[in-house]
Amino acid sequence: MSSSVSIAASDITREGVSPVALGVTGSARGAGLQVLRRWSRKLHQFLAWLVIAPSVLIFSTGVLLLLRQNVAWIQPPAVMGTQAGLPEVGIDRAFEAARSVPEAGINSWQDLSSIDIKPAKGTLAFRAKNGYEVQVDGVSGAVVSAAPRRTSFLIELHQGTYFHPKAMTWWTLPVGLGLLVLSASGLFLLRRKRAG
């Protein structure tokens, strides 16, 4: 047995066939929106609790990293050496000067995470694995600055790699995606609230 729906010409509008002509009432559409709104609210609340703590950590460390050039506690300021240019002192002599700072804990080359040559300042910056930085004058070979450098630690916290090497994949990335969904669901709920 076949059934058919007859549609009057008056039911056809510029937007298409009138929902009433197709048997879709306002209450049915309203019920669908209510369900969508309810699930959006639940998803929004669930994601909010899920991402709040990681987001605070990511945002706060990000702000600190933005300020690293202005806050010596985060990153020691680059000190000007005797003169700008490539270092005249040998790397071995500069290393011995950096090794003379006991707080840096530099006993061998393996204790270093990096060496930064700064021609604009005329210095060499020896960064120890324990987070200490020793700046050596490129001409005299004297230590011109020695202080803790917390930038690398803050970067590891910001990326999540402080907790696990692959945390950027299974922690930081999901938090970022969660914030996108949280923003979208929040905008949807706000728009529906203003409309209704």
C-alpha positions in Angstrom: 0.0 0.0 0.0 1.5 3.3 -1.1 1.1 6.5 0.6 1.6 10.0 -0.7 1.9 13.5 0.6 0.2 16.2 -1.3 1.7 19.7 -1.0 -0.3 22.8 -1.9 1.3 25.5 -3.9 0.8 27.9 -1.0 3.1 25.7 1.2 6.1 26.2 -1.1 8.1 29.2 0.0 11.3 30.8 -1.2 13.2 28.7 1.4 11.6 25.5 0.1 8.6 23.5 1.3 7.0 24.7 4.5 7.8 22.5 7.6 4.2 22.4 8.5 3.3 20.9 5.0 5.8 18.1 5.7 4.3 17.4 9.1 7.2 18.9 11.0 5.6 20.9 13.8 7.3 23.7 15.8 7.1 21.5 18.9 9.1 18.7 17.2 11.8 21.1 16.1 11.8 22.7 19.6 12.2 19.3 21.2 15.2 18.6 18.9 16.8 21.8 19.9 16.2 21.1 23.6 18.0 17.8 23.2 20.9 19.4 21.4 21.1 22.2 24.0 21.0 19.7 26.8 23.9 17.6 25.3 25.8 20.8 24.5 25.5 21.9 28.1 26.6 18.4 29.4 29.6 18.4 27.0 30.5 21.9 28.0 30.5 21.1 31.7 32.4 17.9 31.3 35.1 19.5 29.2 35.3 22.5 31.5 36.2 20.2 34.5 38.5 18.1 32.3 40.7 21.0 30.9 40.6 23.6 33.7 43.7 22.5 35.5 45.9 21.8 32.4 44.7 25.1 30.9 45.7 27.1 34.0 49.2 25.5 33.8 49.6 26.1 30.1 48.3 29.7 30.3 50.4 30.7 33.4 53.6 29.2 32.0 52.9 30.8 28.6 52.6 34.3 30.3 55.8 33.7 32.2 57.6 32.7 29.0 56.3 35.9 27.3 57.9 37.9 30.1 61.2 36.1 30.1 63.1 38.9 28.5 62.0 41.3 31.3 62.2 39.1 34.4 65.6 38.0 35.6 64.1 35.3 37.7 63.0 33.5 34.6 66.0 34.2 32.3 69.2 36.1 33.3 69.6 39.2 31.2 72.3 39.0 28.5 75.3 40.9 29.8 77.5 43.0 27.5 81.1 41.8 27.3 84.2 43.9 26.7 83.3 44.3 23.1 80.8 43.0 20.6 81.9 40.4 18.0 83.0 36.8 17.9 84.8 35.6 21.0 88.6 35.9 20.9 89.1 33.7 23.9 89.4 29.9 23.2 86.4 27.7 24.0 88.4 25.6 26.4 89.4 28.7 28.4 85.8 29.9 28.5 84.7 26.5 29.6 87.2 26.5 32.5 85.8 29.9 33.6 82.3 28.5 33.5 83.5 25.4 35.4 84.8 27.7 38.2 81.2 28.6 39.3 80.4 25.8 41.8 76.6 26.5 41.7 76.6 25.6 37.9 77.8 22.1 38.7 79.8 22.0 35.5 82.5 19.3 35.8 82.7 18.1 32.2 81.2 18.8 28.8 78.5 16.3 29.5 77.1 18.6 32.2 76.2 21.2 29.6 72.9 21.4 27.7 74.1 24.1 25.3 76.6 26.8 24.6 75.2 30.0 23.2 77.7 32.3 21.4 76.3 35.9 21.4 78.3 38.1 19.0 76.1 41.1 19.6 77.0 41.0 23.3 80.5 39.6 22.9 79.9 36.7 25.3 79.5 32.9 25.5 76.6 31.5 27.6 77.2 28.1 29.1 73.9 26.4 30.1 74.2 23.6 32.5 71.8 20.7 32.7 70.8 21.7 36.2 69.4 25.0 34.9 72.3 27.3 35.7 73.7 29.7 33.1 77.2 31.1 33.2 78.1 34.0 30.8 81.7 34.4 30.0 83.3 37.5 28.4 84.5 36.7 24.9 87.7 38.8 25.2 88.9 38.5 28.8 87.5 35.0 29.5 86.1 36.2 32.8 82.7 35.3 34.2 80.3 38.2 33.8 77.1 36.6 35.0 76.1 33.4 36.8 72.4 32.8 37.6 69.7 30.2 37.4 67.9 30.0 34.1 64.3 28.7 34.4 63.2 29.1 30.8 63.8 25.5 29.8 61.9 24.3 32.9 58.9 26.5 32.1 58.9 25.4 28.4 58.8 21.7 29.6 55.9 22.5 31.9 54.1 24.5 29.1 54.4 21.6 26.7 53.8 18.9 29.3 57.1 17.2 28.5 58.2 17.7 32.1 55.8 14.9 33.0 56.4 12.6 30.0 58.4 13.0 26.8 55.2 12.3 24.6 52.9 14.5 26.7 52.5 16.9 23.8 50.6 14.3 21.9 48.4 12.8 24.6 48.0 15.7 27.0 48.7 19.2 25.5 47.0 18.5 22.1 43.8 17.0 23.6 43.6 20.0 26.0 43.8 22.4 23.0 41.2 20.5 21.1 39.0 20.4 24.2 39.2 24.2 24.5 38.1 24.6 20.9 35.1 22.4 21.5 34.4 24.2 24.8 34.5 27.5 23.0 32.1 26.3 20.3 29.6 24.7 22.7 29.8 27.9 24.9 29.0 30.1 21.9 26.1 27.8 20.9 24.6 27.8 24.4 25.0 31.6 24.6 23.4 32.1 21.2 20.5 29.9 22.1 20.0 31.6 25.5 19.8 35.0 23.8 17.5 33.7 21.1 15.2 31.9 23.6 
